Amino acid sequence: MPAGPDPTLEARPGADESGAGSADTARPVQRGLLSRLSGSFGAAASAAAAAAGAAAGQPGAQAERDLEQPLLPGSHEEEAQYVAHNMEHKRWPELRLSSISTRRLSPSMLSPTASIMLSFAAIIFRDPFFRPMLGSLVKLVFLSSALHQAAFAALSSMPFAVGQVQDVGLIFLSAMASAVVQQCGEAGWGEADTLATVLATLTLATAVVGVLIVGTGALRLAGLVQYVPLPVVGGYLCFVGYFCLAAGVSLATGLHVGDLSSWAQLASRDALIKLAPALGMVLLITAVLHRVRSPFALPALLLAAPAVFYGVLAACGWSLADARAAGWVSSPQEGDSAWRFWRAWSLYGLRDFPPSNILWAAMPGQLGKLLTLYFIVAFGSSMDIAAIQADTAQDLDYNSELVTVGLSNILTAACGVGYTGSYIFSQTLFSMRMGIDTPLMGAIIAVAEVAVFMLPFNPINYLPGFYFGGLTAWIGQDILKDWLFIAAKRVSAVEYCLLLATFGLVMAFGLEGGIAGGIVLAALHFAYSYSKVTMTAFTVVPSRSGAVRTFDQRTVLDMFSGRITAVSLSGYLFFGSSVNVVERVVQIANSTLDSQPHYEQGAGAAAAEAAVVAGAAAGAAGAAAGEQQQQRAARLVSMPSMATLCNTFDGVQQFVGKDAALDGAQVSKVAAALAESPRFLILDFRRVQGLDATAARSFVTLHNKLHRMGIQLIITHIPARRGNVRRLLAAQGLILRQPTAVTDLQDDSGPVCAWFPTMDAGCQHCEERFLAVAVAHGLCPPPAPAMTLAQVLHAHLELPRCILGEAAVDYQAAAGMLQRFAYKRDLRAGDVVFQLGAPADEMYIVERGQVVCRIDFNAASVHSRSQLPAVPADARPASTERVFKYGPGGLFGELDFFLQRPRSFTAVADRDSSAWCIDRRAFETMAKSDPSSLVLLETIVLRSTCLSAAHALEALERSSGAD
């Protein structure tokens, strides 16, 4: 596992954003176990720090190191100390094949490396079965680390790379070893054959992990391994910390400490006496790392501890034999004195092929541990690489580096000493900071570890138990501190609970069961959280189409704005969100759609008005409903004339004339039209990525609920690439059908739901339905296939009293005056009126036909929504291109014309059409010679623009209010 960064490391920009992890999430922070060890070993023991890094780091230092950063940077006091240490100027020796630097480095390299590797071996082979042969097994761990380092030195793209046996996989290797010992014991196999089976299992496991990691990198799937949930990894690392702590106590006391009940063994005088120096060792290591800034401090401590021990023995008159007899030092085992490195592979006891002394039946049971080991090692390696990338200017290929990690595991397995390893990123970065640009440091590390492997004696037989126990216990307590306490402040409360739950499950049910349970809990939490995210992704969008109509039709449609709402769904809709989808949409329908107004058909003016006001007053009893009823009543009583409806509901008398009484019959017509008009709820599926059968069924339920409420459901924009969405809806009983006429599906009560290919088409269908009702009740004239200029003025300038006083307007005369400054332009279907970016020297009024304006929001000339033409402002466009359709009486091109800027969209005749055109020269002439016509024209433009602005504000309000 990665060892944290060296104290002298600084973050560098330029981390590769692709690959397994981001540089930000992996940026080294001086906080992890290996970080601190590497800081202490410093320049004096770069190689030792690399090896020690793997061990002293938190289990899975790579996985965890990265997880830890910046998630678990430690307390503010610790961080401040480390930052101060980082900023302190240090003069490190340059290692550019300099013999002087090499001599400085070598003397202090072996002690920390030996200590960490010995601790690693004690963790892997923790089962009491291995105690007699632990000395030989330790040598295999050293050889495995040397092979890992040789592979990284030869294959890595970084000449300064350091790679060792890593602590992230130790627990799984230990669990495999113990499980195989148990199975061999049950099968009645002897000690030699049991050991051979264990070594073969660990070697094959390392080889398989290596092959899988190579495959992951070769297929460029480095990012996939990071789908392991952080709380699950954190819970596993808590168990690693507990395991290391228990292993340290076992090494110090000679007792086997495992589950919680086994700690009761420590309640004895002998155990506590032996545990005391181990505790002192933990405190000294902590003090050195936190208080002493010299990089030689920790190596000095690790060298001094045995010397002090032997000094105390001498002072007490004890011999080494006495210390061994008292249990302070391990006694030599059979075979220790006969150890020769060239006989290491005799531990396999191979006599034939295939080997008959290996219990092959014990291996399939380790498959679960093996797969989990792969994910943990691959995850940690990916995060190591990201951490290295964060601090080096060299561009790294995450997948290629993963291949290197895999090959190093394959190499060590091929040599029969398979223990999983990876980059030790703190030492890799430290080597880089020392200016290493050759594999020299890697060679030194490998040679040193091979030298320990070749030693003819077992160093464990000469070092006190509290020495290894204290170092291992320190590793464990530091991991537990990081993930049980510091993590509580670095993750959400739910994630911390998941972390604790995973830790508890691993303690109760073992590695496979606990991690599997943690993943299940994390998946359930994700499903719940994602369902909430899906709900917050609801957006009430503008419910106006791109069809630009005459002013009177637009004001009529304003009257029906409370009868339609549009909701955009996004994400993946699944069983976890299906119920909430129905509830939320129904809630939106209740809060945004007007209910049926109260009125009496055919009643007189006073009765109709009283009924409306009474309805509003009655509704006021309910908070939201009452407010809506009052707003509706105010809207009804303020209708100024039969031909027009206004969105201004104050000062009615100034619109209908000083002496005019309220037109009660008109109010009754409006109420009747609203009562007869349908209510629509549009669901836009453009951003829906998919749905499952449960969610599909929920839309059938939604359709039925809305129908009972008197609301017609319309579904829009199911992309062709999401054809399975439509098939699932149909399979659950909701048939989508596109209406071919305004009257289609008006009274649909079955499972058939209206569908349109775009939101705009769905909104236009609803508007046509509203206009049909308005025409039937005499609220506006029916849409005309063509309009004279006088009719255009009448449609745009009804209600002239508020602008021109009491004088009536002669629209024929006004049209004649205005027509002197305009000319007619005939267009054929497909003719381009103007192009995007063309000079805006004309404005147009459509006489007949239809002109389509396309606004491309990706076009360079359109930089913001302020550049939209003055059309009904549908706030957010459904795509990068928005289409507006101008029919008879429609005014277009005026915004760019008045702003004197290039065209911000393209206009094309949709069918044979004609339009009046007023160019800039005519406009300037009008301003000089006929100011009254200019006022008339500017009034039309101003009213149209103001109405569009009102629509935009309404859309913004509805969008913000929905979430």
Secondary structure, DSSP 8 states (H G I E B T S, - for coil): ------TT----S----SSSS-HHHH---TTSHHHHHHHHHGGGGHHHHHHHHHHHS-TTHHHHHHHHHHH----HHHHHHHHHHHHS-------SS-HHHHHHHGGGTHHHHHHHHHHHHHHHT-SGGGGGGHHHHHHHHHHHHHHHHHHHHHH-S-TT--EEE-GGGHHHHHHHHHHHHHHHHHHT--HHHHHHHHHHHHHHHHHHHHHHHHHHHHTT-GGGGGGS-HHHHHHHHHHHHHHHHHHHHHHHHSS---SGGGGGGG-SHHHHHHHHHHHHHHHHHHHHHHH---TTHHHHHHHHHHHHHHHHHHHHT--HHHHHHTTSB----TTSTT--GGGGGGGG---SSS-SSS-GGGSGGGHHHHHHHHHHHHHHHHHHHHHHHHT-SS---HHHHHHHHHHHHHHHHHTT----EEE-HHHHHHHHHTT--STHHHHHHHHHHHHHHH-SS-GGGGSBHHHHHHHHHHHHHHHHIIIIIIHHHHS-HHHHHHHHHHHHHHHHHHHHHHHHHHHHHHHHHHHHHHHHHHHHT-EEE----SEE--HHHHHHHHHTGGGEEEEEEEEEE-HHHHHHHHHHHHHHHHHHS-------TT--HHHHHHHHHHHHHHHTTSHHHHHHHHHHHHHHHT---SS---S--S-HHHHH-SS----HHHHHHHHHHHHHS-EEEEEEEEEEEEE-HHHHHHHHHHHHHHHHTTEEEEEE---GGGHHHHHHHHHTT-EEE--SSTTTTTT--SSEEEEESSHHHHHHHHHHHHHHHHHHTTSS----SB--HHHHHHHHH--THHHHTT----HHHHHHHHHTT-EEEEE-TT-EEE-TTS---EEEEEEES-EEEEEETTSTT--SGGGS-SS---SS-SSSEEEEEE-TT-EESHHHHHHT---SSEEEESSSEEEEEEEHHHHHHHHHH-HHHHHHHHHHHHHHHHHHHHHHHHHHHHHHHH-
